[in-house]
Amino acid sequence: MCTRPSTKNGRARARDVIRTEPGLKAAVFLLFFLAAGRAAKSTAPGRVPETTSLKYSAGERDRKTGGGAIALFNRAQEKIRANEPAAAEALLRRAVSENPGLVPAHLALAGLYEKQKKKTGAVAAYRRVLKLRPGHVASHLALGRLAQEAGNKERAIYRYEEAITHDSGSFIAHYRLGLIRRRRGQIAMAVHHFKNAVRLLPGHKAAHYWLWLTLAERGGSDEYEAELGRWLVEAGNETPIRYYRGAAARHFRAGRTATALAVIQKAVNVNPRWRDRKWRSVLDDMARYRRARKK
């Protein structure tokens, strides 16, 4: 049973209300607690009020997200398509300045420099790509080609071998290494790379040709050599037939008749149309070598 609170001037005193009503006392305490917590939340140092949103200009947003560099890159592509290389270069330089990690912009800049014959700039741009992506095979190949064009074979070899390290299935790297090794007289290495090139791109005529010729000059792979030579002849390249006929003639003139016969036989083996009138002279040479051997 609760007592009636005392009044003064017709008003109830708060302490009497609290004293006489325990439930009301708890309610008032809770009200003060919530009010204090709300005030503390709104005034806590370093806290952004929940109703406040961060706003910044379009330029600031571009700087934060890289959107500005991407926009510059896209504009540069339009300039490239419009055949405006100077404008494209300026935009790409701005793009990589704003976002040094934008690999497509570095690649586009490298390609643009190559087209403008600015090889030093192209090399620098490809190197920046490799700093960002060390395994970027296309950049290794491009640097290898540029080094080769500059006559720096050692650097070209290094770049092509790096390309193979990151992609053992790089036809271009194997093919170009085969050419370099062949010119250097490193025949075993040349054969290795040409074989890989043929395996990776079976229809590539130049790779077949260089592998066949390297084996023909080295010797010791008659069956595979004949297979490659026949492939070339069937593809329309008659060089193997003429090569063997010429080599046989040289052996015959040097008095090596048996060798001449063996080589002229290769001219027949690689020629699926050896009976054609066009190649009657090859059969005539073979008959002449046979007669000479019998004497």
C-alpha positions as MATLAB code, in Angstrom:
seq = 'MCTRPSTKNGRARARDVIRTEPGLKAAVFLLFFLAAGRAAKSTAPGRVPETTSLKYSAGERDRKTGGGAIALFNRAQEKIRANEPAAAEALLRRAVSENPGLVPAHLALAGLYEKQKKKTGAVAAYRRVLKLRPGHVASHLALGRLAQEAGNKERAIYRYEEAITHDSGSFIAHYRLGLIRRRRGQIAMAVHHFKNAVRLLPGHKAAHYWLWLTLAERGGSDEYEAELGRWLVEAGNETPIRYYRGAAARHFRAGRTATALAVIQKAVNVNPRWRDRKWRSVLDDMARYRRARKK';
ca = [
       0.000    0.000    0.000;
       1.499    3.345   -0.980;
       1.030    6.576    0.969;
      -0.150    9.742   -0.622;
       2.733   12.115   -1.318;
       2.932   15.354    0.554;
       2.263   18.518   -1.371;
       3.466   22.038   -1.196;
       1.391   24.683   -2.854;
      -0.598   21.931   -4.438;
       2.464   20.202   -5.971;
       3.993   16.866   -5.144;
       7.680   16.933   -4.222;
       9.932   14.711   -6.400;
      11.781   13.192   -3.455;
       8.487   12.164   -1.919;
       7.402   10.594   -5.180;
      10.674    8.640   -5.386;
      10.507    7.673   -1.755;
       6.941    6.506   -1.895;
       6.973    4.856   -5.387;
       9.868    2.354   -5.872;
       8.760    1.566   -9.445;
       8.821    5.211  -10.347;
      12.275    5.554   -8.802;
      13.638    2.862  -11.155;
      11.949    4.454  -14.170;
      13.465    7.843  -13.464;
      16.916    6.329  -13.017;
      16.644    4.500  -16.358;
      15.541    7.695  -18.061;
      18.560    9.592  -16.759;
      20.910    6.715  -17.803;
      19.626    6.630  -21.381;
      19.804   10.386  -21.681;
      23.397   10.411  -20.453;
      24.390    7.623  -22.862;
      22.840    9.432  -25.817;
      24.673   12.619  -24.919;
      27.982   10.741  -24.591;
      27.461    9.066  -27.968;
      26.825   12.332  -29.726;
      29.858   14.030  -28.195;
      32.445   11.196  -28.202;
      35.749   12.595  -29.512;
      36.853   11.509  -33.000;
      33.523    9.920  -33.908;
      31.621   10.964  -37.001;
      27.894   11.353  -36.373;
      25.914    8.632  -38.103;
      23.872   11.109  -40.092;
      27.019   12.659  -41.661;
      28.223   11.310  -45.068;
      31.668   11.896  -46.577;
      31.505   13.820  -49.805;
      34.255   14.788  -52.187;
      34.527   16.124  -55.690;
      34.686   13.981  -58.822;
      38.411   14.697  -59.116;
      39.028   13.537  -55.548;
      36.990   10.390  -56.162;
      39.022    9.652  -59.287;
      42.267   10.044  -57.363;
      41.047    7.668  -54.659;
      39.767    4.950  -57.031;
      42.091    5.327  -60.032;
      39.144    6.310  -62.196;
      40.990    9.336  -63.526;
      43.842    7.220  -64.897;
      41.399    4.775  -66.465;
      39.509    7.616  -68.110;
      42.783    8.977  -69.506;
      43.700    5.508  -70.780;
      40.337    5.164  -72.557;
      40.727    8.585  -74.142;
      44.212    7.587  -75.292;
      42.785    4.501  -76.990;
      40.399    6.724  -78.911;
      43.317    8.891  -80.009;
      45.258    5.839  -81.144;
      42.297    4.684  -83.231;
      42.041    8.192  -84.659;
      45.747    8.057  -85.601;
      46.727   10.855  -83.229;
      49.851    9.378  -81.607;
      51.085   12.590  -79.992;
      47.790   13.164  -78.189;
      47.607    9.493  -77.218;
      51.125    9.569  -75.797;
      50.361   12.637  -73.689;
      47.234   11.009  -72.259;
      49.012    7.746  -71.519;
      51.854    9.559  -69.775;
      49.313   11.312  -67.583;
      47.551    8.007  -66.901;
      50.701    6.232  -65.659;
      51.624    9.322  -63.665;
      48.287    9.263  -61.828;
      48.286    5.471  -61.453;
      51.784    3.931  -61.843;
      50.294    0.455  -61.424;
      48.021    0.642  -64.469;
      49.684   -2.080  -66.561;
      47.529   -1.669  -69.724;
      48.585    1.975  -69.926;
      52.278    1.046  -69.734;
      51.775   -1.583  -72.429;
      49.905    0.838  -74.678;
      52.651    3.399  -74.179;
      55.314    0.822  -75.080;
      53.472   -0.141  -78.243;
      53.008    3.491  -79.188;
      56.712    4.177  -78.707;
      57.578    1.226  -80.931;
      55.350    2.511  -83.716;
      57.023    5.905  -83.412;
      60.467    4.251  -83.541;
      61.183    5.481  -80.002;
      62.863    2.250  -78.973;
      64.467    3.621  -75.820;
      61.069    4.705  -74.537;
      59.557    1.363  -75.512;
      62.234   -0.559  -73.606;
      61.664    1.582  -70.521;
      57.895    1.057  -70.711;
      58.196   -2.729  -71.064;
      60.583   -2.805  -68.114;
      58.050   -0.919  -65.997;
      55.489   -3.588  -66.884;
      57.879   -6.298  -65.719;
      58.437   -4.517  -62.421;
      54.706   -4.743  -61.875;
      54.266   -8.206  -63.417;
      57.571  -10.109  -63.615;
      55.914  -12.997  -65.440;
      54.440  -10.926  -68.268;
      55.607  -13.051  -71.216;
      54.672  -10.571  -73.963;
      56.953   -7.932  -72.419;
      59.874  -10.376  -72.207;
      59.341  -11.267  -75.867;
      59.150   -7.612  -76.883;
      62.356   -6.767  -75.013;
      64.028   -9.796  -76.612;
      62.987   -8.642  -80.077;
      64.163   -5.076  -79.436;
      67.500   -6.354  -78.136;
      67.843   -8.582  -81.195;
      67.140   -5.655  -83.505;
      69.807   -3.653  -81.674;
      72.317   -6.483  -82.199;
      72.471   -7.406  -78.517;
      72.126  -11.178  -78.826;
      73.017  -11.940  -75.212;
      70.241   -9.726  -73.888;
      67.841  -11.177  -76.443;
      68.696  -14.715  -75.330;
      68.160  -13.738  -71.703;
      64.713  -12.291  -72.426;
      63.573  -15.242  -74.537;
      64.734  -17.689  -71.894;
      62.859  -15.677  -69.261;
      59.749  -15.931  -71.421;
      60.135  -19.726  -71.541;
      60.664  -19.817  -67.767;
      57.258  -18.245  -67.305;
      55.622  -20.026  -70.255;
      57.304  -23.158  -71.591;
      54.740  -23.178  -74.398;
      55.909  -19.918  -75.954;
      56.370  -20.725  -79.638;
      57.965  -17.369  -80.439;
      60.583  -17.708  -77.701;
      61.601  -21.193  -78.856;
      61.617  -20.228  -82.526;
      63.728  -17.098  -82.053;
      66.143  -18.874  -79.734;
      66.511  -21.573  -82.384;
      67.485  -18.970  -84.966;
      69.996  -17.276  -82.666;
      71.576  -20.549  -81.561;
      71.809  -21.767  -85.157;
      73.592  -18.610  -86.302;
      76.015  -19.035  -83.418;
      76.771  -22.595  -84.437;
      75.126  -23.995  -81.304;
      73.416  -26.715  -83.294;
      72.220  -28.994  -80.491;
      70.511  -26.078  -78.744;
      69.070  -24.851  -82.031;
      67.595  -28.286  -82.765;
      66.101  -28.401  -79.256;
      64.289  -25.083  -79.703;
      63.186  -25.779  -83.290;
      61.738  -29.131  -82.224;
      59.739  -27.398  -79.519;
      58.578  -24.770  -81.991;
      57.344  -27.445  -84.423;
      55.641  -29.305  -81.594;
      53.885  -26.145  -80.392;
      52.822  -24.980  -83.846;
      52.801  -27.982  -86.188;
      51.683  -25.994  -89.220;
      54.411  -23.347  -89.088;
      56.381  -23.690  -92.326;
      59.415  -21.641  -91.273;
      59.897  -23.671  -88.096;
      59.728  -26.890  -90.120;
      62.182  -25.496  -92.656;
      64.816  -24.421  -90.149;
      64.573  -27.660  -88.218;
      64.896  -29.704  -91.416;
      67.849  -27.652  -92.697;
      69.660  -27.768  -89.355;
      69.280  -31.545  -89.195;
      70.305  -31.937  -92.853;
      73.481  -29.949  -92.279;
      74.269  -31.763  -89.016;
      73.376  -35.272  -90.185;
      72.578  -38.259  -88.043;
      68.767  -38.037  -88.112;
      67.988  -39.427  -91.540;
      64.500  -40.718  -90.855;
      63.240  -37.596  -89.045;
      65.054  -35.394  -91.540;
      63.313  -37.127  -94.444;
      59.953  -36.809  -92.708;
      60.425  -33.063  -92.278;
      61.679  -32.650  -95.851;
      58.689  -34.497  -97.270;
      56.344  -32.344  -95.158;
      57.888  -29.223  -96.678;
      57.668  -30.529 -100.242;
      54.035  -31.481  -99.752;
      53.433  -27.975  -98.390;
      54.808  -26.526 -101.652;
      58.456  -25.903 -100.693;
      60.751  -27.738 -103.112;
      63.958  -26.598 -101.391;
      64.728  -30.042  -99.888;
      64.777  -31.687 -103.328;
      67.091  -29.055 -104.782;
      69.268  -29.037 -101.660;
      69.882  -32.801 -101.800;
      70.469  -32.776 -105.547;
      73.055  -30.004 -105.188;
      74.788  -31.709 -102.252;
      74.927  -35.003 -104.168;
      76.519  -33.280 -107.148;
      79.219  -31.758 -104.928;
      80.021  -35.139 -103.393;
      80.209  -36.703 -106.852;
      82.604  -34.052 -108.144;
      84.781  -34.629 -105.095;
      84.978  -38.320 -105.908;
      82.659  -39.446 -103.093;
      80.351  -41.464 -105.313;
      78.825  -43.624 -102.591;
      77.938  -40.548 -100.562;
      76.537  -38.875 -103.663;
      74.239  -41.838 -104.197;
      73.025  -41.782 -100.599;
      72.243  -38.065 -100.788;
      70.504  -38.198 -104.181;
      68.326  -40.958 -102.724;
      67.152  -38.410 -100.113;
      66.042  -36.126 -102.950;
      63.780  -38.952 -104.107;
      62.593  -39.880 -100.617;
      61.301  -36.394  -99.814;
      59.553  -36.022 -103.160;
      56.116  -37.675 -103.327;
      56.036  -36.819 -107.066;
      59.490  -38.087 -107.942;
      58.162  -39.772 -111.073;
      56.962  -36.471 -112.567;
      58.711  -35.297 -115.730;
      59.778  -32.187 -113.855;
      62.112  -34.258 -111.693;
      63.495  -36.534 -114.412;
      66.879  -34.866 -114.000;
      67.130  -36.186 -110.422;
      66.664  -39.748 -111.655;
      69.205  -39.104 -114.421;
      71.766  -37.990 -111.819;
      71.099  -41.090 -109.757;
      71.631  -43.326 -112.812;
      74.881  -41.526 -113.630;
      76.234  -42.001 -110.095;
      75.376  -45.684 -110.229;
      77.229  -46.149 -113.488;
      80.249  -44.383 -112.079;
      80.273  -46.615 -109.015;
      80.341  -49.748 -111.190;
      83.430  -48.673 -113.079;
];
